[in-house]
C-alpha cells in the first residue's frame, strides 16, 4: 500500500447538517502518530486504525496493540490514551463522527460497544480511509452529502470485514461461527431458511447455536440473519437506485414487502424509501 508522505487532516463544518443521519467531525492520516491522552474521551465516535508500524492503546482497563490490519472504535466520552510501540513511525488513519442516527445505526450493525477489530490485508478496510481522503480532496466540498455516505459505507464495510477480538472467548466463538457467517452472507436471499438450516451448517443443535450467538453477538441466530438481510437491503438501496423496494425485499429474502418495510422501519427508524432519499 502506498502511504501518504505528509499528514492530512480534514475538519468538517457543522452548519446545515442536522438532517444527515451520520455527520463527519474529522478524518485524516498521520505518518508519525504522536502520543495522545484523553482522560475525558472524545466528544463523538472515534475510529483509529494502523496503516504501518505499531501502536498501543489503553481503554476500559485494556491494553491493546494496534498493528497493520487492525483498529479500534471508541464511543463518545471513553477515556483513552495511545502511543507508538517502538522507535519506528506509527502511521495511522482516523475518523470521528456523530449525527442524530449514528447510535441507532451502530446498534443495528451490532457495533454499540467499544471494540477492537482485525481484518485480512486484502479487505477494503485497508485502503478505504485513504480513498475517502482522496475523494474529498478532489471534490473540495466541505458540505458534500458524499462524506456522510462515505462514513456510512465505511461502517458497513467495518461490520462486514472487521472481526471482533475484544476477548479470547468471543474470538473463539467467531472462529467457530465463521463458516456459518460466510454461508449466511451468500444465502440471505432464500426466504425458506430457518433455525434448523442454520444449525445444520455447523452440525450442531439449534439450542447450542442459539447460545453461541447470544454469547457472541447478543442476538439469536435468526435475529442476526434478519439484521444481515436489512444490512444487505441498505447496500442495495444506496447502490441500486433503479430497483424498487419490492424487488429489493425479494432479493434479501422477504416474501412480503409489507413485512420487509415494517422490519426495516423497526431496525432503522425510517422506511426504505426514506432511507434511500437520505442517502
C-alpha positions as CSV (number, residue, x, y, z in Angstrom):
1,X,0.0,0.0,0.0
2,X,1.3,3.5,-0.9
3,X,1.2,5.7,2.2
4,X,0.7,9.4,2.1
5,X,4.1,11.1,2.9
6,X,2.6,14.1,4.7
7,X,-0.1,14.5,7.4
8,X,-3.6,15.1,6.2
9,X,-6.4,16.4,8.3
10,X,-9.9,17.5,7.4
11,X,-12.2,19.1,9.9
12,X,-15.8,19.4,8.6
13,X,-18.1,22.4,9.0
14,X,-21.1,21.6,11.2
15,X,-23.6,24.0,9.8
16,X,-26.8,22.8,7.9
17,X,-26.2,19.1,8.5
18,X,-28.9,18.4,11.1
19,X,-30.8,16.3,8.6
20,X,-28.0,13.9,7.9
21,X,-28.0,10.5,9.8
22,X,-24.2,10.5,10.1
23,X,-22.0,13.6,10.2
24,X,-18.3,13.5,9.9
25,X,-16.4,15.6,12.5
26,X,-12.9,14.9,11.1
27,X,-10.8,12.4,9.3
28,X,-7.1,12.2,8.5
29,X,-3.8,10.5,8.1
30,X,-0.8,10.8,10.4
31,X,2.5,9.4,9.2
32,X,4.1,9.6,12.6
33,X,1.4,9.4,15.3
34,X,2.2,11.4,18.4
35,X,1.3,10.3,21.9
36,X,-2.3,11.2,22.8
37,X,-4.1,11.2,26.2
38,X,-7.8,12.0,26.6
39,X,-8.9,11.4,30.2
40,X,-12.4,12.5,29.3
41,X,-12.6,10.8,25.9
42,X,-13.6,12.3,22.6
43,X,-16.9,14.1,22.2
44,X,-18.1,11.9,19.3
45,X,-17.4,8.4,18.0
46,X,-13.7,7.9,17.2
47,X,-12.2,5.3,14.9
48,X,-8.4,4.8,14.8
49,X,-6.5,2.3,12.6
50,X,-2.9,1.4,11.8
51,X,-1.6,1.9,8.3
52,X,2.0,0.9,9.2
53,X,4.1,0.3,12.3
54,X,2.6,-0.5,15.7
55,X,0.9,1.4,18.5
56,X,-0.6,0.6,21.8
57,X,-3.9,1.9,23.1
58,X,-5.3,1.9,26.6
59,X,-9.1,2.0,27.4
60,X,-11.5,0.2,29.7
61,X,-8.6,-1.4,31.6
62,X,-7.5,-2.9,28.4
63,X,-4.0,-2.6,26.7
64,X,-4.2,-3.5,23.1
65,X,-1.6,-3.5,20.3
66,X,-2.7,-1.8,17.1
67,X,-0.7,-3.3,14.2
68,X,-1.4,-3.1,10.5
69,X,-4.8,-4.5,9.7
70,X,-6.4,-3.5,13.0
71,X,-8.2,-0.6,14.5
72,X,-10.4,0.4,17.4
73,X,-13.8,2.1,17.6
74,X,-14.4,4.2,20.8
75,X,-17.7,5.5,21.9
76,X,-18.1,9.2,22.9
77,X,-16.7,10.0,26.3
78,X,-14.5,6.9,26.6
79,X,-11.2,7.8,28.4
80,X,-8.2,6.5,26.4
81,X,-4.6,7.1,25.5
82,X,-2.3,5.8,22.8
83,X,1.3,6.0,21.6
84,X,3.8,4.3,19.3
85,X,5.1,0.9,20.4
86,X,8.6,1.4,19.1
87,X,11.1,4.0,17.7
88,X,9.7,3.4,14.2
89,X,7.0,5.7,12.9
90,X,3.4,4.6,13.7
91,X,1.2,5.6,10.7
92,X,-2.5,5.9,11.5
93,X,-5.8,6.8,9.8
94,X,-8.6,8.2,11.9
95,X,-12.3,9.1,11.6
96,X,-14.5,10.9,14.1
97,X,-18.2,11.1,13.5
98,X,-21.6,11.8,15.1
99,X,-25.1,12.6,13.9
100,X,-28.7,12.0,15.0
101,X,-28.9,8.4,13.8
102,X,-25.3,7.3,14.4
103,X,-26.0,5.5,17.6
104,X,-29.0,3.7,16.1
105,X,-27.0,2.7,13.0
106,X,-24.2,1.3,15.1
107,X,-26.7,-0.7,17.2
108,X,-28.3,-2.1,14.1
109,X,-24.8,-3.2,12.9
110,X,-24.1,-4.8,16.3
111,X,-21.3,-2.2,17.0
112,X,-22.7,-0.5,20.1
113,X,-19.7,-1.0,22.3
114,X,-16.0,0.0,22.4
115,X,-14.4,-2.6,20.2
116,X,-11.1,-3.8,18.7
117,X,-11.2,-5.1,15.1
118,X,-8.8,-7.1,12.8
119,X,-9.2,-7.8,9.1
120,X,-7.4,-9.5,6.3
121,X,-4.9,-7.5,4.3
122,X,-6.9,-7.8,1.1
123,X,-10.1,-6.4,2.8
124,X,-11.2,-3.0,1.5
125,X,-10.8,-1.5,5.0
126,X,-7.0,-1.4,4.4
127,X,-7.3,1.4,1.9
128,X,-10.8,2.8,2.4
129,X,-9.9,5.9,4.5
130,X,-7.2,6.9,2.1
131,X,-9.7,6.7,-0.7
132,X,-12.1,8.8,1.3
133,X,-9.5,11.5,1.8
134,X,-8.6,11.5,-1.9
135,X,-12.2,11.7,-2.9
136,X,-12.8,14.6,-0.6
137,X,-9.8,16.5,-1.9
138,X,-11.0,16.0,-5.4
139,X,-14.5,17.2,-4.6
140,X,-13.3,20.2,-2.4
141,X,-16.8,20.5,-0.9
142,X,-17.0,20.8,2.9
143,X,-20.8,20.4,2.8
144,X,-21.0,17.4,0.4
145,X,-23.5,14.7,1.2
146,X,-20.9,12.4,-0.1
147,X,-18.9,12.4,3.2
148,X,-22.0,11.3,5.1
149,X,-22.5,8.5,2.6
150,X,-18.8,7.6,2.8
151,X,-19.0,7.4,6.6
152,X,-22.0,5.1,6.4
153,X,-20.3,2.9,3.8
154,X,-17.2,2.7,6.0
155,X,-19.3,1.4,8.9
156,X,-21.0,-1.2,6.7
157,X,-17.6,-2.3,5.5
158,X,-16.2,-2.5,9.0
159,X,-19.2,-4.5,10.2
160,X,-18.7,-6.9,7.2
161,X,-14.9,-7.4,7.2
162,X,-13.8,-6.5,10.7
163,X,-13.5,-9.4,13.1
164,X,-14.1,-8.6,16.8
165,X,-11.2,-9.6,19.0
166,X,-12.1,-8.0,22.4
167,X,-11.6,-11.1,24.4
168,X,-10.5,-14.7,23.9
169,X,-13.9,-16.3,24.4
170,X,-15.6,-14.1,21.8
171,X,-12.7,-14.6,19.4
172,X,-13.0,-18.4,19.7
173,X,-16.8,-18.1,19.1
174,X,-16.3,-16.0,16.0
175,X,-13.9,-18.6,14.6
176,X,-16.4,-21.4,15.3
177,X,-19.2,-19.4,13.6
178,X,-17.1,-18.2,10.6
179,X,-18.3,-20.9,8.2
180,X,-21.9,-20.2,9.0
181,X,-21.5,-16.4,8.8
182,X,-20.0,-16.9,5.3
183,X,-22.9,-19.2,4.4
184,X,-25.4,-16.6,5.6
185,X,-23.7,-14.0,3.5
186,X,-24.3,-15.9,0.3
187,X,-27.8,-17.3,1.2
188,X,-29.6,-14.3,2.7
189,X,-31.9,-14.2,-0.3
190,X,-33.5,-17.5,0.4
191,X,-36.8,-16.9,2.3
192,X,-37.2,-20.5,3.4
193,X,-34.2,-20.7,5.7
194,X,-34.9,-21.4,9.4
195,X,-33.0,-22.2,12.5
196,X,-32.6,-25.9,11.6
197,X,-30.9,-24.9,8.3
198,X,-28.6,-22.6,10.2
199,X,-27.6,-25.1,12.8
200,X,-27.1,-27.9,10.2
201,X,-24.3,-25.8,8.6
202,X,-22.2,-26.3,11.7
203,X,-23.7,-29.7,12.5
204,X,-24.8,-28.5,16.0
205,X,-28.2,-28.3,17.7
206,X,-30.4,-25.3,17.5
207,X,-30.1,-24.8,21.2
208,X,-26.3,-24.7,21.1
209,X,-26.2,-22.4,18.1
210,X,-28.6,-20.0,19.9
211,X,-26.3,-20.0,23.0
212,X,-23.2,-19.4,20.8
213,X,-24.9,-16.4,19.0
214,X,-26.2,-14.9,22.2
215,X,-22.7,-15.0,23.8
216,X,-21.0,-13.6,20.7
217,X,-23.4,-11.0,19.3
218,X,-26.2,-10.7,21.9
219,X,-28.7,-11.9,19.3
220,X,-30.4,-15.1,18.4
221,X,-29.1,-16.7,15.1
222,X,-32.3,-15.8,13.3
223,X,-32.3,-12.2,14.6
224,X,-28.7,-11.9,13.4
225,X,-29.8,-13.3,10.0
226,X,-32.6,-10.7,9.7
227,X,-30.2,-7.9,10.5
228,X,-27.9,-9.2,7.8
229,X,-30.8,-9.1,5.4
230,X,-31.7,-5.5,6.4
231,X,-28.0,-4.5,6.1
232,X,-27.9,-6.0,2.6
233,X,-31.0,-4.2,1.7
234,X,-29.4,-0.9,2.7
235,X,-26.5,-1.6,0.4
236,X,-28.9,-2.2,-2.5
237,X,-31.0,0.9,-1.7
238,X,-27.9,3.1,-2.0
239,X,-26.1,1.3,-4.8
240,X,-29.0,0.2,-7.0
241,X,-31.4,3.2,-7.3
242,X,-33.3,1.6,-10.2
243,X,-34.5,-1.3,-8.1
244,X,-37.9,-0.9,-6.5
245,X,-38.4,-1.5,-2.7
246,X,-40.4,-4.7,-3.6
247,X,-37.7,-6.0,-5.8
248,X,-35.1,-5.4,-3.0
249,X,-37.3,-7.1,-0.4
250,X,-37.3,-10.2,-2.5
251,X,-33.6,-10.1,-3.2
252,X,-32.9,-10.1,0.6
253,X,-35.2,-13.0,1.4
254,X,-38.6,-11.4,2.4
255,X,-41.7,-13.0,0.9
256,X,-43.9,-10.0,1.7
257,X,-42.9,-6.4,1.0
258,X,-45.0,-5.0,3.9
259,X,-43.2,-7.3,6.3
260,X,-39.9,-6.0,4.9
261,X,-40.9,-2.4,5.3
262,X,-42.1,-3.0,8.9
263,X,-38.9,-4.8,9.8
264,X,-36.7,-2.1,8.1
265,X,-38.6,0.7,10.0
266,X,-38.2,-1.2,13.3
267,X,-34.5,-1.6,12.9
268,X,-33.6,1.6,11.2
269,X,-36.2,4.1,12.4
270,X,-37.1,5.0,8.7
271,X,-38.8,3.4,5.8
272,X,-36.7,2.1,2.9
273,X,-37.9,5.0,0.7
274,X,-36.9,7.5,3.4
275,X,-33.5,5.8,3.9
276,X,-32.9,5.9,0.1
277,X,-33.7,9.7,0.0
278,X,-31.4,10.4,2.9
279,X,-28.5,8.8,1.0
